[in-house]
Amino acid sequence: MIIKNGMIYSDQNAFVPLDIITANDTIQQLSINEDGAQCYDSTNHQVIDATDCYVIPGLTDLHFHGCVGFDACDSAIDAIETIASYELSHGITTICPTTMTLPEEELLSILSTIHNYKTTHSDPNHADVLGIYLEGPFLSKSKKGAQDSTHMVAPNVSLYEKLTTAAHGLIKFVAIAPEETNALDLIERFHNEVTFTIAHTISDYDTCMQAFNVGARQVTHLFNAMPSLHHRSPGVIGAAFDSPHSHVELIADGNHIHPSVVRLTFQLFSDDRVILVSDSMCATGMPDGNYSLGGQDVYVKDSVAELEDQTIAGSTTNLYDCMCRAVKMGIPLESAIKAACENPIKALGLYDTYGSITPNKKANLLVVSKDLQIRHIIKDGKLFK
């Protein structure tokens, strides 16, 4: 395949006029046309004209629960298939389905199902599952958000090992409240196996700094389900700022975070450290109505998902739309793309394979108009849309 005449989002985080040549499922070459001269043989290639368009890498959503009526916790192959199909159709080429706080046996079944899907049912016309994000049960009941506190437990090695065994190593992120008993010990012992991400916590600055110092590397949906930043009590947010090795997730759906705070976050942490996530639930891509998340009833009105007590219960916005909303909030396009494409893959440790338009990486690409409407989706070097 040849994608010609587009403005390519380069691995230098800038747009440059380059043509892309793919071979099989990878990017083979980036070519510059000088004075209109064609520097490649297009005879045996499918050609996509990207005139007046941007070409960007496929997006990666590290933290989302579901969409179009299905949830990763449904523990059903067809649910994961439908979710992965919807995600790809919206430019999200790689995903980490996210669990909720549920009873142990349910979690074990869910993790086994997702692993089963990845190993036996993956479809080239679906987004690739690169891992699982375990959100719960090692969280604080004091900041439960839309999680069911009934099933929260103190971090412990036995349950952690049961869960990772059921997932056959597919768990890549473990959300944890560092103030909980044994949390720091668990982080220190297993931080080389998974990324521990601080979440649903009432932790103070010093405890969070301890967590970062023993191996935590991320913060789950910054600002949400944690103490606010205070000038004498900076908490999680201040500790993350002072831990330059950490990433921070941000939900730019227009409901979770005020646009001013989105702009503030990119200024504070820079576009090197912000990861845009959707935290989408099963009502994404669906009309207003009644849904469920983690065994709790969710009511969606005007695209805002809430529990009965009006706690926000995830988003109803996919990651591509979150990225576009971040741009509308004043985030430079290059920074928003970096936060939705490059940074999540770096957090996964897979930047040598995904996340940028670079020779020998996967040919997961989006051709989008200057107003960010998706024109073409290319996955593994094949035209999906």
LOFI-188158 format. One line per 5 residues: number of its first residue (from 1); their letters; for each residue z, y, x of N, C-alpha, C. Coordinates in steps of 0.1 Angstrom, whole numbers. Layout:
! residues N
NUM = a = Z,Y,X,Z,Y,X,Z,Y,X  ...;
! end
This chain:
! residues 385
1 = miikn = 0,-12,8,0,0,0,0,12,9  -7,23,4,-7,36,11,-3,46,0  7,54,4,11,65,-4,7,78,4  -2,85,-2,-8,96,6,-6,110,-1  -6,120,8,-6,134,3,7,139,-2;
6 = gmiys = 18,131,0,31,135,-5,39,142,5  50,149,1,60,154,9,71,144,11  73,138,22,81,127,25,95,132,29  105,126,22,119,129,27,122,120,39  122,127,50,123,120,63,137,116,67;
11 = dqnaf = 139,107,77,152,104,81,159,115,89  152,126,90,159,139,95,164,147,83  163,142,71,168,149,59,160,162,56  147,161,58,138,172,55,125,167,50  118,175,42,105,171,36,94,174,46;
16 = vpldi = 86,164,49,74,166,58,62,160,52  50,165,55,38,160,49,33,147,57  36,135,52,32,123,59,27,113,48  18,104,53,14,93,45,22,81,49  24,72,39,32,60,42,23,48,40;
21 = itand = 24,39,50,17,26,49,27,15,49  26,7,39,35,-5,38,28,-18,40  36,-28,45,30,-41,46,41,-51,41  36,-60,32,46,-69,26,57,-61,19  69,-62,23,80,-55,16,86,-44,24;
26 = tiqql = 80,-40,35,85,-30,44,76,-19,47  82,-8,52,74,4,56,68,0,70  55,1,71,49,-3,84,47,10,93  42,21,87,38,32,95,39,45,87  42,56,94,41,69,88,30,76,95;
31 = sined = 21,82,88,8,87,94,6,102,91  2,109,101,-1,124,98,-16,125,98  -21,132,88,-35,135,87,-38,148,93  -46,149,103,-50,161,110,-64,165,106  -64,178,100,-77,183,96,-84,174,86;
36 = gaqcy = -76,167,78,-82,159,67,-87,145,72  -85,142,85,-90,130,91,-80,118,87  -86,107,82,-78,96,78,-75,87,90  -62,85,93,-58,78,105,-55,63,102  -60,57,91,-58,44,88,-69,38,80;
41 = dstnh = -70,25,79,-80,19,71,-75,16,57  -80,23,47,-75,21,33,-83,11,25  -92,4,31,-101,-6,24,-93,-16,16  -83,-22,23,-76,-33,17,-62,-30,12  -60,-17,9,-47,-12,5,-48,-6,-9;
46 = qvida = -37,-8,-17,-35,-1,-29,-31,13,-25  -38,23,-31,-35,37,-27,-29,45,-39  -18,51,-36,-11,60,-45,-12,74,-40  -18,83,-49,-19,97,-45,-7,105,-49  1,110,-39,13,117,-42,12,132,-41;
51 = tdcyv = 0,137,-43,-3,151,-42,7,159,-51  13,170,-46,22,178,-53,35,171,-57  38,160,-50,50,152,-53,59,150,-40  71,147,-43,80,143,-32,80,127,-32  83,122,-20,85,107,-19,99,106,-13;
56 = ipglt = 108,99,-20,121,97,-15,125,83,-15  136,79,-8,140,65,-8,145,61,-22  145,48,-25,152,44,-37,167,46,-37  173,49,-48,187,52,-48,196,39,-48  208,41,-44,218,30,-44,230,35,-52;
61 = dlhfh = 234,28,-62,246,31,-70,257,21,-66  267,26,-58,278,18,-54,288,15,-64  289,24,-74,300,23,-84,295,26,-98  293,15,-105,289,16,-119,293,3,-126  295,4,-139,300,-7,-147,290,-14,-155;
66 = gcvgf = 280,-6,-161,270,-12,-169,261,-1,-175  253,-6,-185,243,3,-191,236,-5,-202  229,2,-211,221,-4,-222,228,-15,-229  241,-13,-232,249,-22,-240,255,-34,-233  253,-35,-219,258,-46,-212,268,-41,-201;
71 = dacds = 277,-49,-197,287,-46,-187,287,-57,-176  290,-53,-164,291,-63,-153,302,-73,-156  312,-69,-164,323,-77,-167,320,-87,-179  308,-87,-184,305,-96,-195,305,-110,-190  304,-112,-177,304,-125,-171,293,-134,-176;
76 = aidai = 281,-128,-176,269,-135,-181,257,-131,-173  249,-141,-169,237,-138,-161,228,-129,-168  226,-130,-181,216,-121,-188,221,-107,-188  234,-105,-188,239,-91,-187,236,-85,-174  237,-92,-163,234,-87,-150,219,-84,-149;
81 = etias = 211,-94,-154,197,-92,-154,192,-79,-161  198,-77,-173,194,-65,-181,199,-52,-174  211,-52,-168,216,-41,-161,207,-38,-149  203,-48,-141,195,-46,-129,181,-42,-132  176,-46,-144,163,-42,-148,163,-27,-152;
86 = yelsh = 173,-23,-160,174,-8,-163,176,0,-151  184,-4,-142,187,4,-130,174,7,-122  166,-4,-120,153,-2,-113,144,7,-120  144,6,-133,135,15,-141,138,30,-141  150,33,-135,154,47,-133,156,50,-118;
91 = gitti = 148,43,-110,148,46,-96,159,42,-87  168,34,-93,180,29,-85,176,14,-81  172,13,-68,167,1,-63,177,-9,-58  189,-4,-55,200,-13,-50,213,-9,-57  221,-19,-60,233,-17,-68,245,-25,-63;
96 = cpttm = 257,-20,-66,269,-28,-65,276,-28,-79  274,-38,-87,282,-38,-100,297,-37,-97  304,-31,-107,318,-28,-105,326,-34,-116  337,-40,-112,346,-47,-121,356,-37,-127  364,-42,-136,375,-34,-142,388,-42,-140;
101 = tlpee = 400,-36,-143,412,-43,-142,414,-53,-154  413,-66,-150,413,-76,-160,422,-88,-156  425,-97,-164,433,-109,-160,426,-116,-148  434,-123,-140,429,-130,-128,417,-139,-131  419,-148,-141,409,-158,-145,396,-151,-149;
106 = ellsi = 397,-140,-156,384,-133,-160,377,-127,-148  385,-121,-139,379,-116,-127,372,-127,-119  379,-138,-117,373,-149,-109,359,-153,-115  359,-154,-129,346,-158,-135,336,-148,-134  339,-135,-135,330,-124,-133,324,-124,-119;
111 = lstih = 332,-125,-109,328,-125,-95,318,-137,-92  322,-148,-98,314,-160,-96,300,-158,-102  300,-152,-114,287,-150,-122,278,-140,-114  284,-130,-109,275,-120,-101,270,-127,-89  278,-134,-82,273,-142,-70,262,-151,-74;
116 = nyktt = 264,-158,-85,254,-168,-90,241,-161,-93  242,-149,-100,230,-141,-102,222,-138,-89  230,-133,-80,223,-129,-67,216,-140,-60  222,-152,-60,217,-163,-52,206,-171,-60  206,-171,-73,197,-179,-80,188,-172,-91;
121 = hsdpn = 191,-160,-94,184,-154,-105,178,-140,-101  180,-136,-89,175,-123,-85,160,-122,-88  155,-110,-93,141,-108,-97,136,-96,-89  124,-97,-84,118,-86,-77,116,-74,-86  116,-76,-99,114,-65,-108,128,-59,-113;
126 = hadvl = 138,-63,-106,152,-58,-109,157,-52,-96  167,-43,-98,174,-37,-86,181,-49,-79  182,-48,-66,189,-58,-58,204,-56,-58  211,-66,-60,226,-66,-59,230,-67,-45  235,-57,-39,239,-57,-25,254,-61,-23;
131 = giyle = 262,-60,-34,276,-62,-32,283,-61,-46  296,-62,-46,304,-60,-57,315,-50,-54  318,-41,-63,329,-31,-61,340,-35,-70  352,-39,-64,364,-43,-72,372,-31,-75  372,-27,-87,380,-15,-91,392,-21,-100;
136 = gpfls = 403,-23,-94,414,-30,-100,414,-45,-96  426,-51,-95,438,-47,-102,448,-40,-94  445,-36,-81,455,-31,-72,457,-15,-73  459,-11,-86,459,3,-89,473,8,-94  475,21,-95,488,26,-100,487,28,-115;
141 = kskkg = 497,23,-122,498,24,-137,500,39,-140  505,47,-131,507,61,-134,494,69,-135  483,64,-129,470,70,-129,460,60,-133  462,53,-145,454,42,-149,440,47,-153  439,59,-158,426,64,-163,422,55,-175;
146 = aqdst = 409,49,-174,405,40,-185,407,26,-181  415,23,-171,418,9,-167,430,4,-176  430,-9,-178,441,-15,-186,453,-18,-177  464,-10,-178,475,-12,-169,482,-25,-171  480,-32,-182,487,-45,-185,484,-55,-174;
151 = hmvap = 472,-54,-168,467,-64,-158,468,-59,-144  474,-47,-141,475,-42,-128,486,-50,-121  484,-53,-108,494,-60,-100,495,-54,-86  506,-56,-80,508,-51,-66,498,-58,-57  492,-51,-47,483,-57,-38,489,-69,-31;
156 = nvsly = 482,-80,-30,488,-92,-24,476,-101,-18  480,-107,-7,470,-115,1,464,-126,-7  473,-133,-15,469,-145,-22,458,-142,-32  460,-131,-40,450,-128,-50,437,-122,-44  439,-114,-34,427,-109,-26,419,-120,-22;
161 = ekltt = 425,-130,-16,417,-141,-10,410,-150,-21  417,-152,-32,411,-159,-44,398,-151,-48  400,-138,-49,388,-130,-54,377,-130,-45  379,-128,-32,368,-128,-22,362,-142,-21  370,-153,-23,364,-166,-23,355,-168,-35;
166 = aahgl = 359,-164,-47,351,-165,-59,338,-158,-57  338,-146,-50,326,-138,-49,318,-143,-37  323,-153,-29,315,-158,-17,312,-146,-8  322,-137,-6,320,-126,4,312,-115,-1  308,-115,-14,300,-104,-19,308,-91,-23;
171 = ikfva = 321,-92,-23,329,-80,-25,328,-71,-13  323,-59,-15,321,-49,-4,331,-38,-5  337,-35,-17,346,-24,-18,358,-28,-27  370,-25,-22,382,-28,-30,389,-15,-32  391,-11,-45,398,1,-49,413,-2,-48;
176 = iapee = 421,7,-42,435,4,-40,443,17,-41  455,16,-47,465,28,-46,474,25,-35  473,34,-24,481,31,-12,496,31,-13  501,37,-24,516,38,-25,521,25,-31  513,16,-36,518,4,-42,523,-6,-31;
181 = tnald = 533,-14,-34,539,-23,-25,528,-32,-18  529,-33,-5,520,-41,3,506,-36,5  503,-24,-1,489,-19,0,485,-16,14  494,-9,21,490,-6,35,488,-18,44  497,-28,41,495,-41,49,482,-48,46;
186 = lierf = 478,-48,33,465,-54,29,454,-47,35  454,-33,35,443,-25,41,442,-29,56  454,-28,63,453,-31,78,448,-45,81  452,-54,73,448,-68,76,433,-71,73  428,-65,63,414,-69,59,404,-58,59;
191 = hnevt = 407,-47,66,397,-35,66,384,-38,73  384,-48,81,372,-52,88,363,-61,80  368,-66,68,360,-74,59,354,-67,48  361,-57,42,357,-49,31,360,-34,33  355,-26,25,359,-11,25,369,-9,15;
196 = ftiah = 381,-5,19,392,-1,10,390,13,6  390,16,-7,387,29,-12,399,33,-21  405,45,-18,417,50,-24,414,54,-38  422,49,-48,418,50,-62,430,50,-71  428,56,-83,439,55,-94,453,55,-87;
201 = tisdy = 456,67,-82,468,68,-73,476,80,-76  489,79,-73,497,91,-73,502,94,-58  495,88,-49,499,89,-35,499,103,-30  509,106,-21,509,119,-15,501,119,-2  500,131,4,492,133,16,496,123,27;
206 = dtcmq = 508,122,30,512,114,42,509,99,40  511,94,27,508,80,25,493,78,26  485,87,20,471,86,21,466,86,36  472,95,44,468,95,58,472,82,65  483,76,61,486,62,66,475,52,62;
211 = afnvg = 471,53,50,460,44,45,447,46,53  443,58,55,431,61,63,433,56,78  445,58,83,448,55,97,448,40,99  451,32,89,451,17,91,438,11,86  429,19,81,416,13,78,408,17,66;
216 = arqvt = 415,24,56,408,28,44,396,38,49  385,37,41,373,45,46,367,52,34  372,52,22,365,59,11,375,63,0  371,72,-8,379,76,-20,370,74,-32  376,67,-42,370,65,-55,370,77,-64;
221 = hlfna = 358,80,-69,356,92,-78,366,103,-75  364,110,-64,372,121,-60,376,131,-72  388,135,-72,394,144,-82,398,136,-95  392,125,-98,395,118,-110,405,107,-108  416,106,-116,426,96,-115,434,97,-102;
226 = mpslh = 437,110,-99,446,112,-87,452,126,-88  462,130,-81,468,143,-82,458,154,-77  459,165,-83,450,176,-80,454,182,-66  444,188,-60,447,195,-47,456,207,-49  467,207,-42,477,218,-43,479,223,-29;
231 = hrspg = 482,236,-28,483,242,-15,495,238,-7  505,232,-13,516,227,-6,517,211,-7  508,206,-15,508,191,-17,493,187,-18  486,186,-7,472,183,-7,468,170,-11  477,160,-11,474,147,-17,462,140,-11;
236 = vigaa = 456,132,-20,444,124,-15,433,132,-10  430,143,-17,419,152,-14,421,158,0  432,163,3,435,169,16,435,158,27  440,146,24,440,135,34,426,131,37  418,130,27,404,126,29,396,137,37;
241 = fdsph = 399,149,34,393,160,42,397,159,57  409,155,60,414,154,74,411,140,80  403,132,73,399,119,78,384,118,79  378,123,90,364,125,90,356,112,90  362,100,91,355,88,90,353,83,76;
246 = shvel = 359,90,67,359,86,53,348,92,45  343,85,34,334,90,24,342,93,12  336,102,3,342,105,-10,331,104,-20  335,96,-31,326,95,-42,327,107,-52  316,110,-58,316,121,-68,307,118,-80;
251 = iadgn = 313,120,-92,305,117,-104,299,131,-109  287,133,-107,280,146,-111,273,144,-124  280,139,-134,274,138,-147,276,150,-156  283,160,-151,285,172,-159,297,172,-168  304,160,-168,316,159,-176,329,156,-168;
256 = hihps = 327,148,-157,339,144,-149,343,156,-140  333,164,-135,336,174,-125,329,187,-129  336,198,-128,330,211,-131,319,214,-120  308,220,-123,298,223,-113,303,231,-101  313,240,-103,319,247,-92,326,237,-82;
261 = vvrlt = 332,227,-88,339,218,-79,329,208,-72  318,205,-78,308,198,-72,303,206,-60  300,219,-62,296,227,-50,306,228,-39  319,229,-44,330,230,-34,331,217,-26  329,206,-33,331,193,-26,320,192,-15;
266 = fqlfs = 308,195,-18,297,194,-7,300,204,4  306,216,1,309,225,12,321,220,20  331,214,14,343,209,21,339,197,30  332,187,24,330,174,30,316,173,37  307,182,34,293,182,39,286,171,33;
271 = ddrvi = 273,172,33,264,161,27,264,149,35  271,148,47,273,136,54,283,126,48  292,132,40,303,124,36,304,121,21  296,129,13,297,127,-2,287,116,-6  292,107,-15,284,97,-21,284,99,-36;
276 = lvsds = 272,102,-41,271,103,-56,271,89,-62  279,88,-72,280,76,-80,279,79,-95  275,70,-103,274,73,-117,287,69,-125  294,58,-121,305,53,-128,301,50,-143  288,46,-145,283,45,-158,289,33,-165;
281 = mcatg = 290,34,-178,295,22,-186,284,18,-196  287,8,-204,276,1,-211,269,11,-221  275,22,-224,268,31,-234,257,39,-227  255,38,-214,244,45,-207,231,40,-212  222,49,-216,209,45,-221,210,41,-236;
286 = mpdgn = 221,44,-243,224,40,-257,227,52,-265  227,52,-278,231,63,-286,246,64,-287  251,76,-292,265,77,-295,270,66,-304  282,62,-302,288,52,-311,300,46,-304  304,34,-309,316,27,-304,312,16,-294;
291 = yslgg = 319,16,-283,316,6,-272,329,1,-267  329,-7,-256,341,-12,-250,339,-11,-235  351,-10,-228,351,-9,-213,364,-16,-209  363,-26,-201,375,-33,-196,385,-38,-207  379,-42,-219,387,-47,-230,393,-36,-239;
296 = qdvyv = 389,-23,-236,394,-12,-244,383,-6,-252  386,-1,-264,376,6,-272,373,20,-266  360,22,-266,355,35,-261,346,42,-272  348,55,-274,341,62,-284,332,72,-277  319,72,-280,309,81,-273,304,91,-283;
301 = kdsva = 306,103,-280,302,114,-289,296,125,-280  283,129,-283,276,139,-274,276,134,-260  274,121,-258,272,114,-246,285,114,-237  296,118,-243,309,118,-235,316,105,-240  320,97,-231,327,84,-234,343,86,-232;
306 = eledq = 350,83,-242,365,85,-242,372,74,-249  384,71,-244,393,62,-251,399,69,-263  406,62,-271,412,68,-283,421,80,-280  428,80,-268,436,91,-264,429,102,-257  415,102,-257,406,112,-251,406,111,-236;
311 = tiags = 411,100,-230,408,98,-216,394,95,-213  387,102,-204,373,99,-201,372,84,-196  362,77,-201,361,63,-199,347,60,-192  346,64,-180,333,63,-173,323,73,-178  311,72,-173,300,81,-177,289,74,-185;
316 = ttnly = 281,82,-191,269,76,-198,256,81,-192  257,83,-179,246,89,-171,242,80,-159  230,77,-158,226,69,-146,226,77,-133  225,71,-122,227,78,-109,215,87,-107  203,84,-111,192,93,-108,194,106,-116;
321 = dcmcr = 199,105,-128,201,117,-136,213,125,-130  223,118,-125,234,124,-118,229,132,-106  220,126,-98,214,134,-87,207,146,-91  199,145,-102,192,157,-107,201,167,-112  212,163,-118,222,173,-123,229,180,-112;
326 = avkmg = 232,173,-101,238,179,-89,229,190,-84  215,188,-84,206,198,-80,207,210,-89  207,208,-102,209,219,-112,222,226,-110  232,219,-105,245,226,-102,244,235,-90  234,234,-82,232,242,-71,233,235,-57;
331 = iples = 233,221,-58,233,214,-45,218,213,-40  216,216,-28,202,215,-23,196,201,-25  184,200,-28,178,187,-31,179,178,-20  178,182,-8,179,173,4,193,167,5  203,175,2,217,171,2,220,161,-9;
336 = aikaa = 214,163,-21,216,154,-32,210,141,-30  198,141,-24,191,128,-21,199,121,-10  204,128,0,212,121,10,224,114,4  231,121,-5,243,116,-12,240,104,-21  228,103,-26,224,92,-35,216,81,-29;
341 = cenpi = 211,83,-17,202,73,-10,208,68,3  211,77,12,215,74,25,229,71,27  238,79,22,252,78,24,258,65,17  254,61,5,259,48,0,255,36,8  243,36,13,238,25,22,246,25,35;
346 = kalgl = 249,37,40,257,37,53,271,32,50  277,35,38,290,30,34,290,14,33  278,9,29,276,-6,28,274,-12,42  270,-4,52,267,-9,65,253,-15,66  244,-11,57,231,-16,57,220,-6,59;
351 = ydtyg = 223,4,67,213,15,69,202,11,78  204,-1,85,192,-6,93,181,-12,85  184,-14,72,175,-21,63,170,-12,51  179,-3,46,177,5,34,180,20,37  177,28,27,183,41,27,175,53,33;
356 = sitpn = 164,50,40,155,61,45,141,56,46  132,65,47,118,62,48,115,61,63  116,49,69,116,47,83,108,34,85  99,33,95,92,21,97,102,9,99  98,-3,94,105,-15,95,117,-16,85;
361 = kkanl = 119,-6,77,129,-7,66,122,-11,53  130,-15,43,125,-19,31,117,-8,24  106,-11,18,97,-2,12,102,0,-3  114,6,-4,119,10,-17,117,25,-18  108,30,-27,104,44,-26,102,49,-41;
366 = lvvsk = 104,62,-42,102,69,-55,92,80,-52  82,81,-61,73,93,-60,77,101,-72  81,113,-70,87,122,-80,80,136,-80  78,141,-92,72,155,-92,81,165,-87  76,177,-85,84,188,-80,96,192,-89;
371 = dlqir = 95,188,-102,106,190,-111,114,177,-113  112,168,-104,120,155,-103,118,145,-114  106,146,-120,103,135,-129,97,123,-121  102,111,-124,97,100,-117,83,96,-121  74,96,-111,60,92,-113,57,77,-110;
376 = hiikd = 63,73,-99,61,59,-95,74,54,-88  76,41,-91,87,34,-84,81,22,-76  84,22,-63,79,11,-55,91,3,-50  91,-10,-52,102,-18,-48,97,-29,-39  102,-31,-27,98,-41,-18,82,-40,-16;
381 = gklfk = 77,-28,-15,63,-26,-12,54,-29,-24  59,-31,-36,51,-34,-48,54,-23,-58  43,-19,-65,44,-9,-75,51,-15,-88  63,-9,-91,70,-13,-103,65,-5,-115  63,8,-112,60,18,-123,49,28,-118;
! end
